[in-house]
């Protein structure tokens, strides 16, 4: 089963990596990924592994995380790669980094709102103190070429229009609500990036991720698409909690990883780019799509506690800027993304 799972991910990387020759600039370069053992870190490691093997470049990869043993147990095929090195460290207390690092992708921290609500001070520390510690350490590296800081779409606040969210779109924001500690800490982390870029001349680019789908994403996480896929794998029913007209979009994981690495190469210093799919889909549509793509037919239950909603939540990015500047595009359709995610999770469950 593990070989079948790994084959899916390898094929995904090959499909998304449409301009593999562009990564020749990374030959004999070293990349550090904070949060390297998480969902994004795993996919970046998979994409770099594919690039190393398929194009014969030699990219050295440092993965920084708090639980290296867990990572090695989950993805042993990556743990045994001779180009991957591990740094077991809480990013909040980071001081020194290997001197040969050329690029940094800062992806530390969880977007899981349950963790933010249960320990808001830790959330704030991770993104404020963690980012400051990383940038201080980065400022002492001699041959540093670029830092990619992964922020969040939540910095935009509430979208009260029908428009896709561009990089300069900001809506209302309830600052005194402790539930917003994640978004607030992501905002201050962006401010730190601005300071270090302007005052210490660090070469920083900011990405604002939206929603993703794919292997390695824990289907127990409290997001609608994860819950729907979990329900489908378990045989249903699929439960819609809240307003089924809510609109989101989902970028497949290998497209995400490719876009991040292209930002590492072509992203313009000081710029901010949205990272996600620009194709909206409502929760109702998503549930019916997953139902239709599942081998076992099941019912869909709406568990909404409200009959009428005054507004519809819509969090979908305008991706014109990243497409124009970095020449990236969405390869996997939502149907393909769902199919491959269900297949991988079924194999993972059987394994």
C-alpha positions as CSV (number, residue, x, y, z in Angstrom):
1,X,0.0,0.0,0.0
2,X,2.8,2.4,0.8
3,X,4.3,2.0,-2.7
4,X,0.9,2.8,-4.2
5,X,0.6,5.9,-2.0
6,X,4.1,7.1,-2.9
7,X,3.4,6.5,-6.6
8,X,0.3,8.8,-6.5
9,X,2.4,11.6,-5.0
10,X,5.3,11.1,-7.4
11,X,2.9,11.2,-10.4
12,X,1.3,14.4,-9.0
13,X,4.7,16.1,-8.7
14,X,5.6,15.1,-12.3
15,X,2.2,16.5,-13.5
16,X,2.4,19.8,-11.7
17,X,6.1,20.4,-12.4
18,X,5.6,21.7,-15.9
19,X,8.9,23.7,-16.2
20,X,11.4,21.5,-14.4
21,X,14.3,23.1,-16.3
22,X,13.6,26.3,-14.5
23,X,15.0,24.7,-11.3
24,X,18.5,24.4,-12.6
25,X,19.2,27.6,-10.8
26,X,18.9,25.7,-7.6
27,X,21.6,23.2,-8.4
28,X,24.0,22.8,-5.5
29,X,21.9,25.2,-3.4
30,X,20.5,24.6,0.1
31,X,16.9,25.3,1.2
32,X,15.6,25.5,4.7
33,X,11.9,24.8,5.4
34,X,10.5,25.7,8.8
35,X,7.4,23.7,9.6
36,X,9.2,21.2,7.4
37,X,7.5,18.1,8.9
38,X,3.9,19.4,8.3
39,X,1.6,19.2,5.3
40,X,3.3,21.9,3.3
41,X,6.8,20.7,4.3
42,X,6.1,17.1,3.2
43,X,4.9,18.3,-0.2
44,X,7.9,20.6,-0.8
45,X,10.2,17.7,0.1
46,X,8.3,15.5,-2.3
47,X,8.6,18.1,-5.1
48,X,12.3,18.7,-4.4
49,X,12.9,14.9,-4.4
50,X,11.2,14.7,-7.8
51,X,13.2,17.6,-9.2
52,X,16.5,16.1,-7.9
53,X,15.8,12.8,-9.5
54,X,14.2,13.9,-12.8
55,X,16.5,16.8,-13.7
56,X,19.7,15.7,-12.0
57,X,20.1,18.9,-10.0
58,X,21.5,18.6,-6.5
59,X,19.3,20.5,-4.0
60,X,20.1,20.1,-0.3
61,X,17.1,20.3,2.0
62,X,17.0,21.2,5.7
63,X,13.7,20.4,7.4
64,X,13.1,22.2,10.7
65,X,10.3,20.8,13.0
66,X,9.5,19.9,16.5
67,X,8.8,16.2,16.0
68,X,11.3,14.6,13.6
69,X,10.6,11.1,14.8
70,X,6.9,11.4,13.8
71,X,7.9,12.6,10.4
72,X,10.3,9.7,9.9
73,X,7.5,7.3,10.9
74,X,4.9,8.9,8.5
75,X,7.1,9.3,5.4
76,X,10.1,6.9,5.8
77,X,10.8,7.1,2.0
78,X,11.6,10.8,2.5
79,X,13.4,10.4,5.7
80,X,16.0,8.1,4.1
81,X,16.8,10.6,1.3
82,X,20.5,11.5,1.4
83,X,19.8,15.2,0.5
84,X,17.5,15.8,3.4
85,X,18.8,16.9,6.8
86,X,16.8,17.5,9.9
87,X,16.8,20.2,12.6
88,X,14.7,19.4,15.6
89,X,13.8,22.8,17.0
90,X,10.9,24.9,18.1
91,X,11.1,27.9,15.8
92,X,10.3,30.3,18.7
93,X,13.7,29.5,20.2
94,X,15.7,29.3,17.1
95,X,19.1,31.1,17.2
96,X,21.6,29.7,14.7
97,X,21.1,28.1,11.3
98,X,23.5,26.2,9.1
99,X,25.8,28.7,7.3
100,X,25.3,27.1,3.8
101,X,21.6,28.0,3.6
102,X,20.7,29.9,0.4
103,X,16.9,29.9,0.5
104,X,14.3,29.8,3.3
105,X,10.7,28.9,3.2
106,X,9.0,29.9,6.5
107,X,6.0,27.6,6.9
108,X,6.0,26.9,10.6
109,X,2.7,26.9,12.5
110,X,-0.7,25.3,12.3
111,X,-3.8,26.8,10.7
112,X,-6.1,24.6,12.9
113,X,-8.4,27.0,14.7
114,X,-9.0,24.5,17.5
115,X,-5.3,24.9,18.5
116,X,-5.6,28.7,18.4
117,X,-8.6,28.9,20.6
118,X,-7.2,26.4,23.1
119,X,-3.8,28.2,23.4
120,X,-4.0,31.6,21.8
121,X,-0.7,32.8,23.5
122,X,1.2,29.9,21.9
123,X,-0.3,30.8,18.5
124,X,0.8,34.4,18.9
125,X,4.3,33.4,20.0
126,X,4.7,30.9,17.1
127,X,4.0,33.5,14.5
128,X,5.4,36.6,16.1
129,X,8.4,35.3,18.2
130,X,9.0,32.4,15.7
131,X,9.2,34.8,12.7
132,X,11.4,37.2,14.6
133,X,13.8,34.4,15.7
134,X,14.0,33.1,12.2
135,X,14.6,36.4,10.6
136,X,17.3,37.3,13.2
137,X,19.1,34.0,12.4
138,X,18.6,34.6,8.7
139,X,20.3,38.0,8.9
140,X,23.5,36.3,9.9
141,X,23.7,34.0,6.8
142,X,26.2,35.2,4.3
143,X,24.9,33.8,1.0
144,X,21.1,34.1,1.5
145,X,19.2,34.7,-1.7
146,X,15.6,34.7,-0.8
147,X,13.1,34.1,2.0
148,X,9.5,33.0,1.3
149,X,7.2,33.9,4.2
150,X,3.9,31.9,4.2
151,X,1.3,34.2,5.8
152,X,-2.5,33.5,5.5
153,X,-5.6,34.6,3.7
154,X,-7.1,35.4,7.1
155,X,-5.2,38.7,7.2
156,X,-7.8,40.0,4.7
157,X,-10.5,40.0,7.3
158,X,-14.2,39.5,6.2
159,X,-14.9,39.6,2.5
160,X,-18.3,41.4,2.2
161,X,-18.2,41.6,-1.6
162,X,-18.8,39.1,-4.4
163,X,-15.4,39.8,-5.8
164,X,-12.3,37.6,-5.7
165,X,-9.8,38.7,-3.0
166,X,-6.8,40.6,-4.4
167,X,-3.6,41.3,-2.6
168,X,-4.8,44.8,-1.6
169,X,-8.4,43.8,-0.5
170,X,-9.1,44.2,3.2
171,X,-12.5,43.8,4.9
172,X,-13.8,44.3,8.4
173,X,-11.8,42.7,11.2
174,X,-12.9,42.1,14.8
175,X,-9.6,42.8,16.5
176,X,-10.7,42.2,20.1
177,X,-12.0,38.7,19.4
178,X,-9.5,36.2,20.8
179,X,-10.6,33.8,18.1
180,X,-8.8,36.1,15.7
181,X,-5.4,35.6,17.4
182,X,-4.2,33.6,14.4
183,X,-5.1,36.3,11.9
184,X,-3.7,39.0,14.1
185,X,-0.4,37.2,14.6
186,X,-0.1,36.6,10.9
187,X,-0.6,40.3,10.3
188,X,2.2,41.2,12.8
189,X,4.5,38.6,11.2
190,X,4.0,40.4,7.9
191,X,4.9,43.6,9.6
192,X,8.1,42.0,10.9
193,X,8.9,40.9,7.4
194,X,8.5,44.5,6.2
195,X,10.8,45.7,8.9
196,X,13.5,43.2,8.2
197,X,13.3,43.7,4.4
198,X,13.5,47.5,4.7
199,X,15.9,47.9,7.6
200,X,18.2,44.8,7.2
201,X,17.7,44.3,3.5
202,X,16.5,40.7,3.8
203,X,15.2,39.4,0.5
204,X,11.7,38.5,1.6
205,X,8.6,37.6,-0.5
206,X,5.2,37.0,1.1
207,X,2.7,34.3,0.0
208,X,-0.8,34.4,1.4
209,X,-2.2,30.8,1.2
210,X,-5.9,30.0,0.8
211,X,-7.3,26.4,1.0
212,X,-5.6,23.3,-0.2
213,X,-6.5,19.7,-0.8
214,X,-4.4,16.6,-1.2
215,X,-2.5,13.7,0.4
216,X,-0.8,14.3,3.7
217,X,-3.6,16.6,4.8
218,X,-5.2,15.2,8.0
219,X,-8.8,14.5,7.2
220,X,-9.6,14.9,10.9
221,X,-8.8,18.7,10.6
222,X,-11.9,20.8,11.1
223,X,-12.3,22.0,7.5
224,X,-15.4,21.3,5.3
225,X,-13.6,19.5,2.5
226,X,-11.7,17.3,4.9
227,X,-14.8,16.4,6.8
228,X,-16.7,15.6,3.6
229,X,-13.9,13.3,2.3
230,X,-13.7,11.6,5.7
231,X,-17.5,11.0,5.7
232,X,-17.3,9.6,2.2
233,X,-14.5,7.2,3.0
234,X,-16.4,6.0,6.1
235,X,-19.5,5.4,3.9
236,X,-21.4,8.5,4.7
237,X,-23.6,10.4,5.2
238,X,-21.9,13.6,4.3
239,X,-22.7,16.3,6.8
240,X,-22.9,20.0,5.9
241,X,-22.5,22.1,9.0
242,X,-23.4,25.7,8.6
243,X,-24.4,27.6,5.5
244,X,-24.1,25.4,2.4
245,X,-23.8,28.5,0.2
246,X,-20.4,29.4,1.7
247,X,-17.9,29.6,-1.1
248,X,-14.2,28.4,-1.0
249,X,-11.7,27.2,-3.5
250,X,-9.1,24.4,-3.3
251,X,-5.7,24.2,-4.9
252,X,-4.3,20.7,-5.2
253,X,-1.2,20.0,-3.1
254,X,1.3,19.4,-5.9
255,X,0.2,22.6,-7.7
256,X,0.7,24.4,-4.3
257,X,4.3,23.0,-3.9
258,X,5.3,23.8,-7.4
259,X,4.0,27.4,-7.0
260,X,5.9,27.9,-3.8
261,X,9.2,26.7,-5.4
262,X,8.6,28.9,-8.4
263,X,8.2,31.8,-6.0
264,X,11.5,30.9,-4.6
265,X,13.0,31.4,-8.0
266,X,11.0,34.1,-9.6
267,X,9.1,35.9,-6.8
268,X,9.9,39.6,-6.7
269,X,11.5,40.8,-3.4
270,X,9.0,42.8,-1.4
271,X,6.0,41.6,-3.2
272,X,2.9,39.7,-1.9
273,X,1.2,37.0,-3.8
274,X,-2.0,35.1,-3.2
275,X,-1.6,31.3,-3.3
276,X,-4.6,29.2,-4.1
277,X,-7.3,28.3,-6.7
278,X,-9.4,31.1,-8.2
279,X,-12.3,28.7,-8.9
280,X,-15.1,29.1,-6.3
281,X,-17.3,26.2,-5.2
282,X,-20.0,26.3,-2.5
283,X,-20.1,23.7,0.3
284,X,-23.4,22.4,-1.2
285,X,-21.7,21.9,-4.6
286,X,-18.6,20.4,-2.9
287,X,-20.7,17.8,-1.0
288,X,-22.6,16.8,-4.1
289,X,-19.4,16.5,-6.1
290,X,-17.7,14.3,-3.5
291,X,-20.9,12.2,-3.3
292,X,-20.9,11.7,-7.1
293,X,-17.2,10.9,-7.2
294,X,-17.4,8.3,-4.4
295,X,-17.7,4.6,-5.2
296,X,-20.4,4.2,-2.5
297,X,-23.5,6.4,-2.9
298,X,-24.5,8.1,0.3
299,X,-26.9,10.8,1.5
300,X,-26.1,14.4,2.3
301,X,-27.3,15.8,5.5
302,X,-27.5,19.6,6.2
303,X,-26.9,20.3,9.9
304,X,-27.3,24.1,9.6
305,X,-28.6,25.7,12.8
306,X,-29.9,28.7,10.9
307,X,-32.5,28.9,8.3
308,X,-31.6,32.3,7.0
309,X,-28.1,33.9,6.6
310,X,-27.7,37.6,6.1
311,X,-24.4,37.2,4.3
312,X,-22.5,34.5,2.5
313,X,-18.9,33.8,3.4
314,X,-16.7,33.9,0.3
315,X,-12.9,33.3,0.5
316,X,-11.6,32.9,-3.0
317,X,-8.4,34.5,-4.2
318,X,-7.7,36.6,-7.3
319,X,-4.6,34.9,-8.6
320,X,-3.8,37.2,-11.6
321,X,-0.6,38.5,-10.0
322,X,1.1,35.2,-9.2
323,X,0.0,33.9,-12.6
324,X,1.5,36.9,-14.4
325,X,4.7,37.2,-12.4
326,X,5.6,33.6,-11.9
327,X,3.9,31.9,-14.9
328,X,2.2,29.3,-12.7
329,X,-1.3,27.8,-13.3
330,X,-3.7,25.3,-11.8
331,X,-3.0,21.9,-13.3
332,X,-5.4,19.7,-11.4
333,X,-9.2,20.3,-11.6
334,X,-11.3,20.0,-8.4
335,X,-12.6,16.7,-9.6
336,X,-9.1,15.3,-10.2
337,X,-8.0,16.7,-6.8
338,X,-10.9,15.1,-5.0
339,X,-10.4,11.7,-6.7
340,X,-6.7,11.5,-6.0
341,X,-7.2,12.7,-2.4
342,X,-9.9,10.0,-1.7
343,X,-7.7,7.3,-3.3
344,X,-4.6,8.2,-1.3
345,X,-6.6,8.4,1.9
346,X,-8.2,5.0,1.2
347,X,-4.8,3.5,0.7
348,X,-3.6,5.2,3.8
349,X,-6.5,3.9,5.8
350,X,-5.9,0.3,4.6
351,X,-2.2,0.6,5.3
